[in-house]
Amino acid sequence: MSSQIYRSALRTTRALISASRSSPLLCEGRGAAVAALTTFRGKISTVSSFYEKADNKNAQRGWISSALAVPAAAYMLYDQEAHAAEMERTFIAIKPDGVQRGLIAEIISRFERKGYKLMAIKLVVPTKEFAQKHYHDLKERPFFDGLCDFLSSGPVLAMVWEGEGVIKYGRKLIGATDPQKSEPGTIRGDLAVVVGRNIIHGSDGPETAKDEIALWFEPSELVSYTSNAEKWIYGVN
């Protein structure tokens, strides 16, 4: 269920709960709301028509209880979802070929246009020993030495990006490892041709992101701030 539906349900619930404080009739819906958690489990139904169907006091009471139950259940589920969908951070690096080809602005703009937030950035020339630490999980592969030679062959633009779902979707923005298999519209699909020069790296999971950020950046180099655009990206009012 999309975050938009959750947020819509949250606003509805707040309004109904606020009204219930001044109306004994609406108060009865609170108990039904708790019971509804078992029934609805993430299914949010519309309540916009219940007013029309409430022909008398008893019918109105029943419809109000039902109407309160659905968004209240959604409110609790939204609360859980909000904790599960906390902002993530991922490590993104423009490799020496991307830097040398003048693609820094193009790549950064794609992450910015998506709505992700830049938290750290620096241009470095890694040593081969450092590159070996970065690619440590590939040390048994026959191409390991070549990877490390290439990563340490020139400047690398190291970055940390933050956003909801940035790890998984950041990989989608980047595209498949082999540019020939990357979809048009992705960074590699549009800007790279061969695997050995695929211009960019992105963390492939939460643990990898955590380790790579710690490897490339000191904690003091990470900046935390609130972007003025966030309310327009996430709809938080």
N, C-alpha and C positions, 0 to 999 in steps of 0.2 A: 504494500500500500504506500502510495506516495506521501512525501512529507507535506505536500499541499493539503491533502485530505485531512491529515492529522492536525495541521494548523487550523483549518477551517472548523474541524470538530472542537478544537480547544477553545476557539473564540465563542462558538455556540454554547459550549458547556459553561463557560464563565458567566455568560449573560443569564443563562437559566438558573445557575446556582445563586447568582446575585439576587434574582427575582424571588427565589424560594425563601430567602431570609425574611421577606416581608409578607409572604403568603402561606398560610397553613395548608392550603390546597396543593401548592407546588411542593411543599415539604415532603409529601408522601412519595414523591418521585425519587427521593434520595435512596430509600431502601431498594427500590426497584433498580436503581442504577448500579448498585453493588452486585445484585443478583445477575444483572445483565452481562457481567464480565464473562461468566461461564458460557453464556449463550452466544455472544457475538464474536468473541476472540478475533478481533481485527476486522470484522465485517461492519461497516458503517452504513446504515440505511438513512434515507432521507426522512426528515420530520416536517417538511414544509407544508404537508397537506393535512396535518392532524387538526388544525384549527377549523378547517372546513367541515370535517367529519364530526366535530363535537357538537351534537344537536341539543344536548341537555346537560345538566350538571353532572350526572353520573358518567355519561359518555365523555364529557370534558375531562373529568378526573382520571379516567382510564387512559385517555390519549395523552394527557400531560405526563402521567407516570411513564408511559412507554417512550414518550418523546425525551424525557429526561434520561431514561435508561441508556439509550443509544449513545448520545454524545458524552455522557458521563463515563461510560465504558471506554469510549474512544479517548477521553481525557487521560484516563489512567494508562491506557496503552501508549498514548502519545508521550506520556512522561517517561515510560520505559524506553521508547524509541529514541527520545531526545538524548538519554544517557548512552544508548548504543551507537548513536550517530554523532558522537563528539568529533570535533575537528581533528583531522589527521595531518601528519607531516610526512613528506617524502623527500628523498634525495634525488636530484636531477643533475646530471653533468653533461655539458656540451664538450665533446671530445676534441682533440687537437684538429681533426679535419673540419669539424663544424666551426671552430674558432678561426682557422686559417681561411675558410671560405666566406667569412663575413656573415655568418648566419645567426649570430647572437641575438640581434634585435628581432629577427623573424621568429625565432623559437620562443623567446621570452613573451612576445606579444600573443602567441597562441595560448599560453597558460594564463596570461592576464585577461584575454578576451573571454576565456571560459569562465573566469570569476575566481580563480585561485590567487592566493596572496603570497608574495615573496617575503620570506622571513630571514634569509641570509644569502649572501652572494660574495664570491671572491674568485680572482683569476690566479691560478697557481700552475707551476710546472712540477708535477710529482716526480719523485725519484723512482727508479725501477723497484726498489725495495718497498716503497709505499704502494706502487701499483700491484705488487704481489699480495700485499695485505688486502687491497680492494677486491682482487679476483681470487681470494684464497679458496673459495668453494670450487674453483675450476682448476686447481693445481694438478689434478691427475689427467687433465685433458691434453691431447697432443698440441693444441694451439695455445696453451697457457703462456708459454714464453713469448710468443709473438704478440699476444694481447698486451702483456706487460710492457714490452718494448714500445708498442704503439702508444699506449696511454701516457708513457713517460717521454714521448718524443717531442712534446711541445706544450703550450699552455692549455689548461683545462678550465672551463668556467663551472665552478661548483656552486650549487644552489640548494636551498631548502624551500619547498613550497607547502603551503597549508590550505586546507579546504575540506569540505565534506566529501568523502570518497576519493580523495586526491591520489591515493596509492594505486587503486585499481584503474580509475579513469585516466590517470596520468599515463599509464601504460598504453591505454587505448589511443590517447593523443599521439604518443610516440610511434606506435605501429609495431608490426612484427620485426623480429631480429633481422630477418632477411628482407631488405627493401623490396625485392621482387615479389614478395608475398604480402607486403603491406598495402592496405587499401588506400586509394587516392583520398586525399584530405588529411591523412596522418602525416606526421613530420617526416618519417622515413619514406613513406609512400610518395611524398611530393618532392623531397629534397635529397634523397640518397639513391644509390644504384646497386652497390655490392655490399655484402655482409661485412667485409673487412674495413669498410669506411661508412659505417651507418650513423655517424655524427653525434649520437646522443645515448646516454644511459639513464635508466630510471629504476628505482627500487621495485622489486617484484612482490613484496609483501611487508606486513607490519614489522616483523622482526628484522628483516633485511634493512628496511628504512631506518629503524632505530640504530642498528649497528653502523650503517654507512654514514649517517649524520654524525654519530659520535666519532667516527674515524676522520672525517674531513673537517669537522668544525669543533672548536672549543665552545662550551656552554655560553660564554660571554659574547660569542659572535652571533648568537641567535637573538633576534629582536622580536618581542611580542608587542603587538599593537592592534587597535581596532580600526579597520578600514571604513571610511565613510560610505563605501559602496555596499557593505555587507547587508544592510537592510533591504537593498534593492536586489540582492542576489538570493538571499535566504528568506526574505519576507518576514523578518522578525521586527515587530513594531513595538 
